[in-house]
Amino acid sequence: MEEKIIEKGCLIALTLPEGTVPERLYVGLVKAVDSRGVRLGLVDRLAVDLGYDLFVSWEHLKVFLLVTPQENLEPFWKCVSRWAEKIT
C-alpha cells in the first residue's frame, strides 16, 4: 500500500521518532521505494541536494508531507517551515 502513495520523484518531508536520528525533520527527493522502505536524497530548504541519502523503513515512516513533481511546491515549503518551527 505505501508503495502506491510514495513514488520515485516525489518530494517528502517526514519526522522520525525522537532519539533515533540527530534531527527530527528531514526533507528529500524520493529516489527509491521498495518493500522495506523509502530512500531519500536529502535536500535543504532551497531544495538543493545535500549530497547524501537517508533510508527510512516503513516501520519508522508514520507522519509525512508529500508533493508530486506536478504540484506547486510553494504550499509544501510553507507547511514544512511551520512544521519545523513546531517540532524544534
N, CA, C and O atoms as CSV, one atom per row, in Angstrom:
chain,resi,resn,atom,element,x,y,z
A,1,MET,N,N,0.814,-1.196,0.000
A,1,MET,CA,C,0.000,0.000,0.000
A,1,MET,C,C,0.856,1.257,0.000
A,1,MET,O,O,0.594,2.169,-0.785
A,2,GLU,N,N,1.874,1.336,0.858
A,2,GLU,CA,C,2.718,2.514,0.948
A,2,GLU,C,C,3.391,2.833,-0.378
A,2,GLU,O,O,3.557,4.000,-0.735
A,3,GLU,N,N,3.773,1.805,-1.096
A,3,GLU,CA,C,4.487,1.993,-2.352
A,3,GLU,C,C,3.640,2.712,-3.398
A,3,GLU,O,O,4.197,3.302,-4.324
A,4,LYS,N,N,2.323,2.681,-3.283
A,4,LYS,CA,C,1.455,3.362,-4.236
A,4,LYS,C,C,1.287,4.836,-3.880
A,4,LYS,O,O,0.988,5.646,-4.757
A,5,ILE,N,N,1.468,5.194,-2.635
A,5,ILE,CA,C,1.327,6.578,-2.187
A,5,ILE,C,C,2.616,7.351,-2.438
A,5,ILE,O,O,2.589,8.457,-2.977
A,6,ILE,N,N,3.721,6.776,-2.054
A,6,ILE,CA,C,5.027,7.424,-2.170
A,6,ILE,C,C,5.737,6.841,-3.386
A,6,ILE,O,O,5.998,5.640,-3.452
A,7,GLU,N,N,6.045,7.711,-4.348
A,7,GLU,CA,C,6.668,7.250,-5.581
A,7,GLU,C,C,7.966,8.002,-5.856
A,7,GLU,O,O,8.167,9.118,-5.378
A,8,LYS,N,N,8.827,7.379,-6.622
A,8,LYS,CA,C,10.082,7.999,-7.039
A,8,LYS,C,C,9.789,9.351,-7.689
A,8,LYS,O,O,8.876,9.472,-8.506
A,9,GLY,N,N,10.572,10.365,-7.319
A,9,GLY,CA,C,10.410,11.697,-7.883
A,9,GLY,C,C,9.605,12.651,-7.022
A,9,GLY,O,O,9.640,13.861,-7.243
A,10,CYS,N,N,8.878,12.125,-6.039
A,10,CYS,CA,C,8.116,12.981,-5.126
A,10,CYS,C,C,9.060,13.645,-4.129
A,10,CYS,O,O,10.136,13.127,-3.832
A,11,LEU,N,N,8.646,14.779,-3.627
A,11,LEU,CA,C,9.369,15.451,-2.554
A,11,LEU,C,C,8.617,15.153,-1.269
A,11,LEU,O,O,7.396,15.295,-1.217
A,12,ILE,N,N,9.337,14.741,-0.232
A,12,ILE,CA,C,8.698,14.330,1.005
A,12,ILE,C,C,9.381,14.998,2.198
A,12,ILE,O,O,10.602,15.158,2.226
A,13,ALA,N,N,8.577,15.379,3.168
A,13,ALA,CA,C,9.078,15.865,4.454
A,13,ALA,C,C,8.544,14.891,5.493
A,13,ALA,O,O,7.361,14.550,5.479
A,14,LEU,N,N,9.406,14.444,6.388
A,14,LEU,CA,C,8.969,13.457,7.371
A,14,LEU,C,C,9.633,13.683,8.715
A,14,LEU,O,O,10.717,14.258,8.813
A,15,THR,N,N,8.957,13.217,9.737
A,15,THR,CA,C,9.554,13.235,11.069
A,15,THR,C,C,9.858,11.799,11.460
A,15,THR,O,O,9.157,10.864,11.074
A,16,LEU,N,N,10.914,11.651,12.229
A,16,LEU,CA,C,11.306,10.340,12.719
A,16,LEU,C,C,11.249,10.348,14.239
A,16,LEU,O,O,11.332,11.410,14.855
A,17,PRO,N,N,11.108,9.176,14.849
A,17,PRO,CA,C,10.992,9.110,16.302
A,17,PRO,C,C,12.176,9.772,17.008
A,17,PRO,O,O,13.328,9.621,16.601
A,18,GLU,N,N,11.867,10.497,18.058
A,18,GLU,CA,C,12.896,11.171,18.842
A,18,GLU,C,C,13.928,10.160,19.332
A,18,GLU,O,O,13.578,9.074,19.793
A,19,GLY,N,N,15.205,10.529,19.228
A,19,GLY,CA,C,16.285,9.680,19.700
A,19,GLY,C,C,16.826,8.694,18.677
A,19,GLY,O,O,17.817,8.016,18.946
A,20,THR,N,N,16.194,8.596,17.500
A,20,THR,CA,C,16.682,7.635,16.502
A,20,THR,C,C,17.698,8.243,15.549
A,20,THR,O,O,18.563,7.538,15.029
A,21,VAL,N,N,17.599,9.551,15.314
A,21,VAL,CA,C,18.490,10.268,14.401
A,21,VAL,C,C,18.750,11.660,14.967
A,21,VAL,O,O,18.005,12.114,15.835
A,22,PRO,N,N,19.796,12.352,14.495
A,22,PRO,CA,C,20.135,13.667,15.060
A,22,PRO,C,C,19.021,14.709,14.943
A,22,PRO,O,O,18.808,15.486,15.874
A,23,GLU,N,N,18.321,14.736,13.833
A,23,GLU,CA,C,17.241,15.703,13.619
A,23,GLU,C,C,15.915,14.952,13.616
A,23,GLU,O,O,15.886,13.734,13.437
A,24,ARG,N,N,14.827,15.675,13.815
A,24,ARG,CA,C,13.512,15.025,13.747
A,24,ARG,C,C,12.872,15.179,12.379
A,24,ARG,O,O,12.129,14.299,11.944
A,25,LEU,N,N,13.148,16.292,11.685
A,25,LEU,CA,C,12.503,16.582,10.406
A,25,LEU,C,C,13.519,16.474,9.270
A,25,LEU,O,O,14.586,17.087,9.310
A,26,TYR,N,N,13.170,15.689,8.269
A,26,TYR,CA,C,14.008,15.529,7.088
A,26,TYR,C,C,13.172,15.790,5.841
A,26,TYR,O,O,11.989,15.452,5.793
A,27,VAL,N,N,13.799,16.396,4.834
A,27,VAL,CA,C,13.140,16.651,3.552
A,27,VAL,C,C,14.020,16.065,2.463
A,27,VAL,O,O,15.235,16.262,2.458
A,28,GLY,N,N,13.398,15.342,1.540
A,28,GLY,CA,C,14.185,14.746,0.477
A,28,GLY,C,C,13.370,14.374,-0.741
A,28,GLY,O,O,12.141,14.313,-0.710
A,29,LEU,N,N,14.094,14.130,-1.808
A,29,LEU,CA,C,13.515,13.662,-3.056
A,29,LEU,C,C,13.519,12.137,-3.018
A,29,LEU,O,O,14.560,11.526,-2.776
A,30,VAL,N,N,12.378,11.530,-3.252
A,30,VAL,CA,C,12.283,10.073,-3.212
A,30,VAL,C,C,13.071,9.491,-4.382
A,30,VAL,O,O,12.769,9.752,-5.547
A,31,LYS,N,N,14.088,8.696,-4.045
A,31,LYS,CA,C,14.931,8.055,-5.066
A,31,LYS,C,C,14.506,6.622,-5.342
A,31,LYS,O,O,14.614,6.140,-6.470
A,32,ALA,N,N,14.022,5.940,-4.303
A,32,ALA,CA,C,13.617,4.543,-4.466
A,32,ALA,C,C,12.601,4.176,-3.395
A,32,ALA,O,O,12.626,4.692,-2.277
A,33,VAL,N,N,11.712,3.273,-3.770
A,33,VAL,CA,C,10.691,2.752,-2.862
A,33,VAL,C,C,10.656,1.244,-3.054
A,33,VAL,O,O,10.569,0.756,-4.181
A,34,ASP,N,N,10.723,0.502,-1.941
A,34,ASP,CA,C,10.597,-0.946,-2.048
A,34,ASP,C,C,9.842,-1.482,-0.836
A,34,ASP,O,O,9.294,-0.710,-0.049
A,35,SER,N,N,9.815,-2.773,-0.692
A,35,SER,CA,C,9.044,-3.397,0.385
A,35,SER,C,C,9.604,-3.098,1.773
A,35,SER,O,O,8.916,-3.292,2.775
A,36,ARG,N,N,10.845,-2.628,1.834
A,36,ARG,CA,C,11.460,-2.327,3.131
A,36,ARG,C,C,11.309,-0.875,3.550
A,36,ARG,O,O,11.322,-0.573,4.743
A,37,GLY,N,N,11.164,0.049,2.567
A,37,GLY,CA,C,11.043,1.453,2.921
A,37,GLY,C,C,11.332,2.384,1.764
A,37,GLY,O,O,11.143,2.039,0.597
A,38,VAL,N,N,11.799,3.583,2.119
A,38,VAL,CA,C,11.998,4.659,1.150
A,38,VAL,C,C,13.418,5.207,1.267
A,38,VAL,O,O,13.921,5.418,2.371
A,39,ARG,N,N,14.058,5.434,0.125
A,39,ARG,CA,C,15.378,6.065,0.086
A,39,ARG,C,C,15.193,7.489,-0.415
A,39,ARG,O,O,14.618,7.717,-1.479
A,40,LEU,N,N,15.693,8.450,0.372
A,40,LEU,CA,C,15.574,9.866,0.039
A,40,LEU,C,C,16.932,10.465,-0.249
A,40,LEU,O,O,17.910,10.157,0.433
A,41,GLY,N,N,16.996,11.318,-1.253
A,41,GLY,CA,C,18.149,12.181,-1.466
A,41,GLY,C,C,17.844,13.470,-0.716
A,41,GLY,O,O,16.998,14.250,-1.151
A,42,LEU,N,N,18.511,13.702,0.390
A,42,LEU,CA,C,18.168,14.837,1.247
A,42,LEU,C,C,18.448,16.173,0.576
A,42,LEU,O,O,19.429,16.326,-0.152
A,43,VAL,N,N,17.564,17.142,0.833
A,43,VAL,CA,C,17.685,18.492,0.287
A,43,VAL,C,C,17.536,19.507,1.412
A,43,VAL,O,O,16.970,19.213,2.465
A,44,ASP,N,N,18.060,20.717,1.167
A,44,ASP,CA,C,17.886,21.788,2.147
A,44,ASP,C,C,16.602,22.547,1.842
A,44,ASP,O,O,15.828,22.148,0.973
A,45,ARG,N,N,16.382,23.641,2.562
A,45,ARG,CA,C,15.133,24.405,2.408
A,45,ARG,C,C,15.000,25.094,1.056
A,45,ARG,O,O,13.926,25.588,0.716
A,46,LEU,N,N,16.071,25.130,0.293
A,46,LEU,CA,C,16.014,25.691,-1.058
A,46,LEU,C,C,15.931,24.582,-2.111
A,46,LEU,O,O,16.045,24.840,-3.309
A,47,ALA,N,N,15.733,23.351,-1.647
A,47,ALA,CA,C,15.656,22.155,-2.497
A,47,ALA,C,C,16.980,21.837,-3.178
A,47,ALA,O,O,17.007,21.218,-4.242
A,48,VAL,N,N,18.080,22.264,-2.558
A,48,VAL,CA,C,19.420,21.959,-3.066
A,48,VAL,C,C,19.860,20.614,-2.486
A,48,VAL,O,O,19.771,20.392,-1.279
A,49,ASP,N,N,20.327,19.735,-3.345
A,49,ASP,CA,C,20.782,18.409,-2.934
A,49,ASP,C,C,21.928,18.535,-1.938
A,49,ASP,O,O,22.910,19.231,-2.196
A,50,LEU,N,N,21.801,17.858,-0.799
A,50,LEU,CA,C,22.838,17.903,0.232
A,50,LEU,C,C,23.950,16.889,-0.006
A,50,LEU,O,O,24.965,16.904,0.691
A,51,GLY,N,N,23.764,16.009,-0.984
A,51,GLY,CA,C,24.829,15.076,-1.335
A,51,GLY,C,C,24.834,13.778,-0.549
A,51,GLY,O,O,25.789,13.007,-0.645
A,52,TYR,N,N,23.794,13.519,0.221
A,52,TYR,CA,C,23.715,12.236,0.902
A,52,TYR,C,C,22.269,11.786,1.001
A,52,TYR,O,O,21.338,12.582,0.874
A,53,ASP,N,N,22.104,10.485,1.231
A,53,ASP,CA,C,20.782,9.871,1.248
A,53,ASP,C,C,20.413,9.406,2.651
A,53,ASP,O,O,21.263,9.246,3.528
A,54,LEU,N,N,19.126,9.197,2.825
A,54,LEU,CA,C,18.591,8.661,4.077
A,54,LEU,C,C,17.608,7.559,3.713
A,54,LEU,O,O,16.723,7.757,2.881
A,55,PHE,N,N,17.765,6.402,4.336
A,55,PHE,CA,C,16.798,5.324,4.154
A,55,PHE,C,C,15.892,5.298,5.369
A,55,PHE,O,O,16.364,5.323,6.506
A,56,VAL,N,N,14.582,5.248,5.128
A,56,VAL,CA,C,13.598,5.184,6.208
A,56,VAL,C,C,12.736,3.946,5.989
A,56,VAL,O,O,12.104,3.791,4.944
A,57,SER,N,N,12.720,3.071,6.984
A,57,SER,CA,C,11.892,1.864,6.878
A,57,SER,C,C,10.424,2.233,7.069
A,57,SER,O,O,10.107,3.252,7.683
A,58,TRP,N,N,9.540,1.404,6.541
A,58,TRP,CA,C,8.101,1.647,6.693
A,58,TRP,C,C,7.728,1.726,8.165
A,58,TRP,O,O,6.826,2.474,8.543
A,59,GLU,N,N,8.412,0.966,8.984
A,59,GLU,CA,C,8.149,0.960,10.423
A,59,GLU,C,C,8.300,2.356,11.034
A,59,GLU,O,O,7.556,2.714,11.947
A,60,HIS,N,N,9.249,3.138,10.542
A,60,HIS,CA,C,9.518,4.465,11.099
A,60,HIS,C,C,8.846,5.601,10.337
A,60,HIS,O,O,8.892,6.751,10.774
A,61,LEU,N,N,8.234,5.296,9.224
A,61,LEU,CA,C,7.600,6.330,8.407
A,61,LEU,C,C,6.122,6.427,8.779
A,61,LEU,O,O,5.280,5.723,8.222
A,62,LYS,N,N,5.822,7.309,9.728
A,62,LYS,CA,C,4.457,7.423,10.245
A,62,LYS,C,C,3.766,8.706,9.808
A,62,LYS,O,O,2.595,8.679,9.428
A,63,VAL,N,N,4.479,9.833,9.857
A,63,VAL,CA,C,3.887,11.135,9.541
A,63,VAL,C,C,4.746,11.802,8.476
A,63,VAL,O,O,5.961,11.926,8.633
A,64,PHE,N,N,4.101,12.232,7.383
A,64,PHE,CA,C,4.872,12.867,6.315
A,64,PHE,C,C,3.998,13.791,5.483
A,64,PHE,O,O,2.776,13.654,5.439
A,65,LEU,N,N,4.657,14.733,4.827
A,65,LEU,CA,C,4.038,15.589,3.815
A,65,LEU,C,C,4.609,15.145,2.478
A,65,LEU,O,O,5.778,14.767,2.390
A,66,LEU,N,N,3.793,15.190,1.452
A,66,LEU,CA,C,4.227,14.688,0.159
A,66,LEU,C,C,3.725,15.603,-0.946
A,66,LEU,O,O,2.580,16.054,-0.924
A,67,VAL,N,N,4.592,15.870,-1.911
A,67,VAL,CA,C,4.197,16.643,-3.086
A,67,VAL,C,C,4.790,15.958,-4.322
A,67,VAL,O,O,5.942,15.526,-4.316
A,68,THR,N,N,3.990,15.871,-5.364
A,68,THR,CA,C,4.460,15.256,-6.603
A,68,THR,C,C,5.148,16.312,-7.464
A,68,THR,O,O,4.957,17.507,-7.237
A,69,PRO,N,N,5.937,15.897,-8.436
A,69,PRO,CA,C,6.615,16.867,-9.305
A,69,PRO,C,C,5.651,17.783,-10.070
A,69,PRO,O,O,6.041,18.873,-10.488
A,70,GLN,N,N,4.416,17.356,-10.253
A,70,GLN,CA,C,3.447,18.150,-10.998
A,70,GLN,C,C,2.770,19.225,-10.143
A,70,GLN,O,O,2.131,20.128,-10.682
A,71,GLU,N,N,2.904,19.137,-8.837
A,71,GLU,CA,C,2.220,20.064,-7.933
A,71,GLU,C,C,3.074,21.292,-7.633
A,71,GLU,O,O,4.292,21.287,-7.810
A,72,ASN,N,N,2.404,22.333,-7.179
A,72,ASN,CA,C,3.060,23.573,-6.772
A,72,ASN,C,C,3.847,23.330,-5.481
A,72,ASN,O,O,3.289,22.833,-4.503
A,73,LEU,N,N,5.125,23.671,-5.471
A,73,LEU,CA,C,5.972,23.432,-4.302
A,73,LEU,C,C,5.818,24.485,-3.207
A,73,LEU,O,O,6.147,24.217,-2.052
A,74,GLU,N,N,5.331,25.662,-3.540
A,74,GLU,CA,C,5.254,26.745,-2.550
A,74,GLU,C,C,4.437,26.364,-1.308
A,74,GLU,O,O,4.923,26.572,-0.197
A,75,PRO,N,N,3.222,25.819,-1.441
A,75,PRO,CA,C,2.471,25.426,-0.241
A,75,PRO,C,C,3.189,24.345,0.572
A,75,PRO,O,O,3.130,24.338,1.802
A,76,PHE,N,N,3.862,23.436,-0.127
A,76,PHE,CA,C,4.621,22.381,0.555
A,76,PHE,C,C,5.687,22.993,1.451
A,76,PHE,O,O,5.784,22.643,2.628
A,77,TRP,N,N,6.500,23.915,0.899
A,77,TRP,CA,C,7.583,24.514,1.676
A,77,TRP,C,C,7.055,25.379,2.820
A,77,TRP,O,O,7.678,25.434,3.880
A,78,LYS,N,N,5.933,26.048,2.628
A,78,LYS,CA,C,5.330,26.827,3.721
A,78,LYS,C,C,4.925,25.914,4.868
A,78,LYS,O,O,5.161,26.221,6.037
A,79,CYS,N,N,4.323,24.807,4.525
A,79,CYS,CA,C,3.907,23.844,5.541
A,79,CYS,C,C,5.115,23.234,6.247
A,79,CYS,O,O,5.097,23.061,7.465
A,80,VAL,N,N,6.153,22.909,5.500
A,80,VAL,CA,C,7.379,22.362,6.093
A,80,VAL,C,C,7.977,23.366,7.080
A,80,VAL,O,O,8.414,22.976,8.163
A,81,SER,N,N,8.001,24.636,6.725
A,81,SER,CA,C,8.550,25.668,7.617
A,81,SER,C,C,7.755,25.754,8.910
A,81,SER,O,O,8.336,25.828,9.993
A,82,ARG,N,N,6.440,25.744,8.807
A,82,ARG,CA,C,5.599,25.793,10.018
A,82,ARG,C,C,5.801,24.542,10.861
A,82,ARG,O,O,5.857,24.614,12.089
A,83,TRP,N,N,5.908,23.418,10.211
A,83,TRP,CA,C,6.113,22.147,10.898
A,83,TRP,C,C,7.443,22.174,11.654
A,83,TRP,O,O,7.514,21.761,12.812
A,84,ALA,N,N,8.488,22.658,10.996
A,84,ALA,CA,C,9.819,22.728,11.610
A,84,ALA,C,C,9.802,23.608,12.856
A,84,ALA,O,O,10.429,23.271,13.861
A,85,GLU,N,N,9.095,24.724,12.799
A,85,GLU,CA,C,9.005,25.616,13.958
A,85,GLU,C,C,8.353,24.926,15.149
A,85,GLU,O,O,8.744,25.168,16.291
A,86,LYS,N,N,7.385,24.089,14.903
A,86,LYS,CA,C,6.643,23.438,15.985
A,86,LYS,C,C,7.400,22.289,16.635
A,86,LYS,O,O,7.178,21.991,17.809
A,87,ILE,N,N,8.284,21.644,15.896
A,87,ILE,CA,C,8.967,20.485,16.482
A,87,ILE,C,C,10.358,20.806,17.011
A,87,ILE,O,O,11.001,19.954,17.625
A,88,THR,N,N,10.829,22.037,16.776
A,88,THR,CA,C,12.164,22.384,17.288
A,88,THR,C,C,12.055,23.257,18.509
A,88,THR,O,O,13.073,23.650,19.079
